[in-house]
């Protein structure tokens, strides 16, 4: 591999704060020729690279390709928040799938959190971890739900780290009067996602996985019990295939494309907030109760990283900063004129129920994605669990395989217009 100082992703707009602060970054070669492998992986994000590392460590011959550079997708450009549990609160999942399955999924997510932090520590990857996350609401009617969430987490799910915050505490910890109530979770935190991604790729390569960037998968065919992947650099023949493209599946595989929808999300990073010490004085990350979530946190060098905007389309705005600045000023009026040094975007893969999509889409071909904004720890762990399944050690992925994740309605032509209408409606509802 070689080192490259700067990089502007061709599939996502803007230079990210993450890219600007990682320093020289390894470049992996483009695939050329033909190869045979025990497992071929399409997608060089957290899921694919974790699978590659664990498979190679277990003795499998692994070839991984990505159509761009590792981290150009959500794994290298996301909000960096780990969260706790699944995308929905455990009591919400419990209503749909029962306590036993909800508790199992909660415990799996806790295992995922520990795995991520232990993995980074074990392999010497400095991920800029900062502890703490707050979930907050601007609606007074949500007060009791937030109080119950903290109690349920402790008494039913064995998780004592969530505490309810009244209005005074919420506003003091935020440094803003915009939100009314919240819960504070000191059993989780937030990270620099691209630092984790780069370290993960290094570890996977050191374990013996063959990693290739700028290599686009074009088509599949199956013959003699094997899958042949046609790429723009040659063919890969594999016993098994993992599709780990998430929001960048495009038209590569139709079952995944019908279940995982990409939506655009955008983040801005301000100048360091040295003049504004009351903004997030405890350095916790924040996510709010809107359907179109606003999420923000302070970086290790004191910048406000603010994500979320209400104009969701498949296109990129001409000026990302104007949307981000408007939302920052709504919560922090004193920051209305703050410099936004970096602004960037990317695609988030969502599913209808906001739960991961894990399915064998054809014999020997498994697709994993659709983390719906909750993928930093789940995507890493799903890659590890996929490897365990292939190596015959366990099949904990069944907890996700058994979830009811239906396709988006309307078929390929109508999915995007219907999604735009739905998100516009929920964005309007968030205002009232």
HELIX and SHEET records of a PDB file:
HELIX    1   1 UNK A   17  UNK A   20  1                                   4    
HELIX    2   2 UNK A   46  UNK A   57  1                                  12    
HELIX    3   3 UNK A   74  UNK A   76  5                                   3    
HELIX    4   4 UNK A   90  UNK A   97  1                                   8    
HELIX    5   5 UNK A   99  UNK A  122  1                                  24    
HELIX    6   6 UNK A  140  UNK A  142  5                                   3    
HELIX    7   7 UNK A  143  UNK A  155  1                                  13    
HELIX    8   8 UNK A  167  UNK A  174  1                                   8    
HELIX    9   9 UNK A  193  UNK A  206  1                                  14    
HELIX   10  10 UNK A  246  UNK A  248  5                                   3    
HELIX   11  11 UNK A  254  UNK A  259  1                                   6    
HELIX   12  12 UNK A  320  UNK A  331  1                                  12    
HELIX   13  13 UNK A  333  UNK A  335  5                                   3    
HELIX   14  14 UNK A  375  UNK A  390  1                                  16    
HELIX   15  15 UNK A  398  UNK A  401  1                                   4    
HELIX   16  16 UNK A  411  UNK A  430  1                                  20    
SHEET    1   A 2 UNK A   2  UNK A   4  0                                        
SHEET    2   A 2 UNK A  25  UNK A  27 -1                                        
SHEET    1   B 6 UNK A 210  UNK A 212  0                                        
SHEET    2   B 6 UNK A  62  UNK A  65  1                                        
SHEET    3   B 6 UNK A  33  UNK A  42  1                                        
SHEET    4   B 6 UNK A 234  UNK A 243  1                                        
SHEET    5   B 6 UNK A 226  UNK A 231 -1                                        
SHEET    6   B 6 UNK A 217  UNK A 223 -1                                        
SHEET    1   C 6 UNK A 210  UNK A 212  0                                        
SHEET    2   C 6 UNK A  62  UNK A  65  1                                        
SHEET    3   C 6 UNK A  33  UNK A  42  1                                        
SHEET    4   C 6 UNK A 234  UNK A 243  1                                        
SHEET    5   C 6 UNK A 365  UNK A 369  1                                        
SHEET    6   C 6 UNK A 357  UNK A 362 -1                                        
SHEET    1   D 8 UNK A 162  UNK A 165  0                                        
SHEET    2   D 8 UNK A 181  UNK A 190 -1                                        
SHEET    3   D 8 UNK A 130  UNK A 137 -1                                        
SHEET    4   D 8 UNK A 285  UNK A 288  1                                        
SHEET    5   D 8 UNK A 295  UNK A 298 -1                                        
SHEET    6   D 8 UNK A 303  UNK A 307 -1                                        
SHEET    7   D 8 UNK A 261  UNK A 272 -1                                        
SHEET    8   D 8 UNK A 340  UNK A 350 -1                                        
END                                                                             
